[in-house]
Amino acid sequence: MTTVLSPTRLIVLRGNSASGKSSVAAGVRARYGRGVALVSQDTLRREVLRERDIPGGANIGLIDLTVRHALEHGFHTVLEGILYAAHYGDMLAGLVADYRDRAHCFYLDVPFEETLVRHATKAIADVVGPTELRSWYRPLDVLPGRVETVVPASSPLTVTIDRVMRASGLDAQVGGAG
């Protein structure tokens, strides 16, 4: 097991498709350097398990296990995904409870019309259309208990990354290069 010099941080980035979660996660990781694990709901659910997003899905436990493993082995961990409150709320509440002062949750609030604009720039834009995006969209799907900071669509990417780094305390720590 890795020796942890300072408590690892958990950062949860949630929001609708094309809200900027992956870009913020990549920005946090790039700015911090080595020592940040990136756990993507899409990777574990769609690629590893090839599972639909359903209540009680196997991916929920796999996400929980992966996040805990990374944190307990000395990695600050960024969990990003749509992570519907109805499907993932209990798992996320457990993580937040277990990592209390080290958990920092953000909900990227982007209106549906803006998600369409942002989605058009993605590689999957020809495969996933507006009808499917609409079926996935949940307005302000925040977790109960006011555990999330809501970030508006008007927040530029660099400002959002700064906010996440500062709130989580990662801006005060030095990671490894590359």
C-alpha positions in Angstrom: 0.0 0.0 0.0 1.2 3.5 -0.8 2.1 5.9 2.0 -0.1 9.0 1.8 1.7 12.2 2.9 -1.5 14.3 2.8 -5.1 13.2 2.8 -6.3 12.4 -0.7 -9.1 14.5 -2.1 -12.3 13.3 -3.9 -13.7 15.6 -6.6 -17.0 14.7 -8.1 -18.0 16.4 -11.3 -21.6 15.9 -12.4 -23.9 17.4 -15.1 -25.7 16.6 -18.3 -24.1 15.4 -21.4 -21.8 18.1 -23.0 -21.7 20.2 -19.8 -17.9 20.2 -19.6 -17.3 17.5 -17.0 -14.6 15.7 -19.0 -12.8 19.0 -19.9 -12.8 20.2 -16.3 -11.5 16.8 -15.1 -8.7 16.8 -17.7 -7.9 20.3 -16.8 -7.6 19.5 -13.0 -5.4 16.5 -13.8 -3.2 18.5 -16.2 -2.8 21.4 -13.8 -2.0 19.2 -10.8 0.3 16.6 -12.5 0.8 13.1 -11.4 -1.2 11.8 -8.4 -4.7 12.4 -9.8 -6.8 9.4 -10.8 -9.5 10.1 -13.3 -12.6 7.8 -12.9 -15.0 8.3 -15.8 -18.6 6.9 -15.6 -18.6 6.5 -19.4 -15.5 4.4 -19.4 -16.6 2.0 -16.6 -20.2 1.8 -17.7 -20.1 1.9 -21.5 -16.6 0.6 -22.3 -15.7 -1.8 -19.5 -19.1 -3.3 -18.7 -21.0 -2.2 -21.9 -24.0 -1.6 -19.7 -27.0 0.7 -20.1 -27.5 3.4 -17.4 -30.1 1.7 -15.3 -31.0 1.8 -11.6 -29.0 -0.7 -9.6 -26.6 -1.3 -12.5 -23.3 -3.1 -11.9 -21.4 0.0 -12.9 -22.5 1.8 -9.7 -20.5 -0.6 -7.5 -17.6 -0.7 -9.9 -17.4 3.1 -9.8 -17.6 3.1 -6.0 -14.9 0.4 -5.7 -12.6 2.2 -8.2 -12.9 5.6 -6.5 -12.2 4.1 -3.1 -9.3 2.0 -4.3 -7.6 5.1 -5.9 -8.2 7.3 -2.8 -6.9 4.6 -0.4 -3.8 4.2 -2.5 -2.8 7.8 -2.4 -4.4 9.3 -5.5 -6.5 12.4 -5.4 -9.5 11.2 -7.4 -11.8 13.0 -9.9 -15.0 11.1 -10.6 -16.9 12.5 -13.6 -20.1 11.6 -15.3 -23.8 12.4 -15.7 -24.3 10.3 -12.6 -28.1 10.8 -12.3 -29.0 11.4 -8.7 -31.8 8.8 -8.9 -29.4 6.1 -9.9 -26.1 7.1 -8.3 -27.2 9.2 -5.3 -26.8 6.6 -2.6 -23.4 5.6 -3.8 -22.3 9.2 -4.0 -23.7 9.9 -0.6 -21.7 7.0 0.8 -18.5 8.4 -0.7 -19.2 11.9 0.6 -20.0 10.6 4.0 -16.8 8.4 4.2 -14.5 11.1 2.8 -16.3 14.0 4.5 -13.9 16.9 4.6 -12.0 15.6 1.6 -15.0 15.3 -0.8 -15.8 18.2 -3.1 -18.8 18.0 -5.4 -19.7 20.1 -8.4 -22.7 20.2 -10.6 -22.2 21.8 -14.0 -25.5 23.4 -14.8 -25.8 23.9 -18.6 -29.2 24.5 -20.3 -30.3 22.0 -22.9 -29.9 24.4 -25.8 -26.3 24.9 -24.8 -25.7 21.2 -24.5 -26.8 20.9 -28.2 -24.3 23.5 -29.3 -21.5 21.9 -27.3 -22.5 18.4 -28.4 -22.2 19.4 -32.1 -18.4 19.7 -31.6 -18.0 16.1 -30.3 -16.9 13.1 -32.3 -20.1 11.3 -31.5 -22.4 14.1 -32.8 -23.2 12.1 -35.9 -24.1 9.1 -33.8 -26.1 10.7 -30.9 -28.7 13.2 -32.0 -30.9 15.8 -30.3 -33.7 13.3 -29.5 -31.3 11.0 -27.6 -29.7 14.0 -25.8 -33.1 15.2 -24.8 -34.0 11.8 -23.3 -30.9 11.9 -21.2 -31.3 15.5 -20.0 -32.3 16.2 -16.4 -32.5 19.9 -15.4 -30.6 20.7 -12.3 -30.3 17.1 -11.1 -28.5 18.0 -7.9 -27.9 15.7 -5.0 -29.9 16.2 -1.8 -28.3 17.9 1.2 -26.7 20.8 -0.7 -23.4 18.9 -1.1 -22.7 20.2 -4.5 -21.5 23.6 -5.8 -23.6 24.5 -8.8 -21.4 25.9 -11.6 -23.3 27.9 -14.2 -22.8 27.5 -17.9 -21.4 31.0 -18.1 -18.3 30.0 -16.1 -15.4 29.7 -18.5 -13.4 26.4 -18.4 -10.3 27.9 -16.9 -12.3 29.7 -14.2 -14.2 26.5 -13.4 -10.9 24.5 -13.2 -9.5 27.3 -10.9 -12.6 27.0 -8.7 -12.4 23.2 -8.4 -8.6 23.4 -7.6 -9.1 26.0 -5.0 -12.2 24.4 -3.3 -10.5 21.0 -3.1 -7.2 22.4 -1.9 -5.3 20.9 -4.8 -4.1 24.4 -5.8 -2.0 24.4 -2.6 -0.4 21.1 -3.2 2.3 20.1 -5.8 1.8 17.1 -7.9 4.4 15.4 -10.0 5.2 16.5 -13.6 3.4 14.9 -16.5 
